[in-house]
Amino acid sequence: MRGAERPIEDAQGKLGVLLVGLGAVSSTFIAGVELIKKGVGQPIGSLTQFGTIRLGKRTEKRTPRIRDFVPLASLNDLTFGAWDIFPDNAYQAALRAGVLERGLLDLVRTELEAVVPWRAVFDREYVKRLNGPHMKQGATKFDLAQQLMADIDAFRAGAGVARTVMVWCGSTESFLKAGTVHGSLANFEAGLRTNDPAIAPSMIYAYAALSRGVPFANGAPNLTVDIPALTELAERNRVPVCGKDFKTGQTLMKTIIAPGLKARMLGLTGWFSTNILGNRDGEVLDEPSSFKTKEESKLSVLDVMLQQELYPELYKGYVHQVNIHYYPPRGDNKEGWDNIDIFGWLGYPMQIKINFLCRDSILAAPLVLDLALFVDLAQRAGMKGIQEWLSFYFKSPQTAVGLYPEHDLFIQLMKLKNTLRYLRGEELITHLGLEYYD
């Protein structure tokens, strides 16, 4: 049964996409969008651009493209701003990252050179392997937040954008657990003024964004906006937020394969995962405290999907190990190996081996695009706070307090598409289908 269509503001005017970090992911994303605007290449990997959505019964044969079903911003209306600890513009950053060949970058050199980063809010206590000359200075963290808000205001005025979103594409910060300063907005704002060490730079960006009514998507495993203080601010200002940690390489494979094993009731005794990568992300993760943050994100996936407390005969006590090794010669071309020890009928053992030679930023760029477009859609639809329907894009999805995250990629996709159906007043799809056989 169809419901009432939710009012959604039209996607008129420019959409400003603010990126924290102008490294490999951000420069690949910006270059890709500008190339696609010129008809050079296609947005492969983007659900918003290639995905379709079934409406009604299968016999109705209504399957529009998602971009034709909901009012998303056009790629031609996207414009970009960024912060980074290095002063390189997006063209220089893309050359340094080495993801796209120079010939392609030269086709959009003018557009890339126009994206010059603002000075970044940065603290080496949170990212110990990086340092740069292009950083903001302020007496307090509250001062730094005000400077970020000034950047947002100047960008909006100068670029003439109608709406703005922010995506964290920066490095993984050191492991941090939520504490008293994160417990309420009042505590957090007091902590900003007293330079509380438990307030990480990513939280300052999120605070600035939400204070200015800018939706925020967190592409790293940092706590960032996943704290009561900032979800309180998001609710108060009616701003959508989502995170954490782009689901691209090895974890993407886990959220495809593990649901299949569980669906067939095949047992698991161990899953050993190792990665090598040589980009800035690999360098940062080579430091133990940053790796701890990433490890927590990666390890949680199997536990939630397999539900060993419900299936102890199949999954109790399985071993799950994750390693990441910084190997500079590999650059952005990450390689992940998985050895999966499973068992079947009568307990007989079997193995699955995966060797995924992927390109980290090539997989991440379409996620940045989709998240920018979807959080903008969410805001125009009057949605606020945590957007769990965007879990599809994250390793460690942010949820309401006390609610476990859904990691199964296919359930996540169904949730995303049903949310879009709900927004447009279409019947939600359950795949029951008994009416065809009555």
C-alpha positions, 0 to 999 in steps of 0.5 A, a space after each residue: 500500500 502506498 503512503 503519503 509522499 514526504 515533501 522534499 525541497 527541490 535541488 535548485 542551485 549549486 551544492 557546495 561539497 566541503 572536504 576535510 583533507 585534500 589527499 588521494 580520496 578527495 582529489 580523486 573525487 573532485 577530478 572524477 566529477 570534473 572529468 565526468 562533467 566533460 564527458 570523460 569517463 563515467 561515475 562507476 561505483 556510484 549508486 546515485 548515478 547507476 543504481 535503479 530502484 524497483 517500485 511496486 510489484 514485479 509485474 508493474 515493471 517500474 524500475 527507474 534510476 535512483 537519480 530520476 526517482 528522487 530529486 538529487 543535485 546534478 553533478 553539474 551543480 557541484 562545487 568544491 572547497 577543502 582543508 588540508 595541512 599542505 597548501 597544494 591545490 587539488 591539481 598538485 594534490 592529485 599529482 602527488 597522490 598518483 591515483 589518476 594519470 597526468 593526462 587525465 588530470 590535465 584535462 581538468 587542470 583549471 578546475 582542480 587548480 581553483 580548489 585551494 585548501 584553507 588552513 587545517 585544524 590539526 593536532 599531531 597528538 591525534 595523527 602522529 605520522 603526519 605534519 604539515 605547514 598549513 595549519 590554523 592557530 588559535 588560543 582555544 579549540 573554540 577559536 579554531 571552530 570559529 575559524 572553520 565557521 568563517 571558512 564555511 561562511 566565506 565559501 558560501 558567499 564566494 561560490 554562490 552555493 544554495 546548500 552545503 555538505 561536509 565529508 571527512 576524508 582526512 586521516 584516521 585519528 588515534 583511538 579515543 573512547 567517549 568521555 564526560 566532555 562528549 556527554 552533552 553539548 554543554 560539556 563539549 562547548 565548555 571543553 572547546 573553551 578549555 582545550 580539553 584534550 579529548 576533543 579531537 580535530 575531527 570533532 571540531 570540524 563536525 561542530 563547526 559544520 553542525 553549528 552552520 547547519 551543514 550535514 556531516 558524513 564521516 569517512 574515517 573510523 574516528 568517533 567524530 560525530 558519534 558522541 552524544 554532544 554532537 548528535 544533540 547539536 545535529 538534532 537541535 539544528 535539524 542537520 543530518 549526520 552519518 558515519 563511520 569509515 568508508 566501506 571500500 576494500 577488504 571489509 566490503 568483501 566481508 560484508 558480501 561473503 559473511 552473510 552468504 556463509 551465514 545464510 547457508 549455515 556454514 560454520 567459521 573457525 577463523 578469518 585472517 586478514 592482512 593488507 598492504 598499502 603505501 599511500 598517506 592512509 597507510 603511513 598514518 595506520 602504521 602508527 599503533 594508536 591510529 591503527 587501533 581506531 581502524 582495527 576496532 572498526 574492522 573487527 566489529 563487522 563479523 561479530 555483529 553479522 554472524 551473531 555467535 550468541 545465536 549460533 554457537 555451534 557455528 561461530 562461537 570462538 572463531 578467530 578474527 585477525 586483521 593486520 595492515 602494513 605500510 608498504 610505500 611501493 604499492 602507493 594507492 593500490 591496496 592489496 588485501 589477503 583473506 584466509 577463511 577457515 569454514 566447515 560444513 556438513 558433519 564438521 568437515 573443514 574447507 577454506 576460502 582464499 581472497 586476494 583483492 588487488 584494489 585501488 583505494 581511492 577509486 573505490 572511495 570516490 563514488 562513496 563520497 559522491 553518493 554521501 554528499 548527494 544523499 545527505 543533501 537530499 536528507 536535509 531537503 526532506 527534513 530528516 535530521 540526526 543520525 541517518 542509519 539508512 546510509 549504513 550501506 557506505 560504512 564499515 562501522 555504521 553510526 546508530 542510535 544509542 543501544 542499537 546494534 549496527 546492521 553490517 550485511 551489505 544486502 540488508 543495508 541496500 534494502 534499507 536504503 532503497 526502502 527509505 527512498 521509497 518511503 520518501 516518495 510515498 511508494 510501497 516498501 518492498 518486502 519480497 514476500 510475493 505470496 500474492 503471485 501464487 494465491 
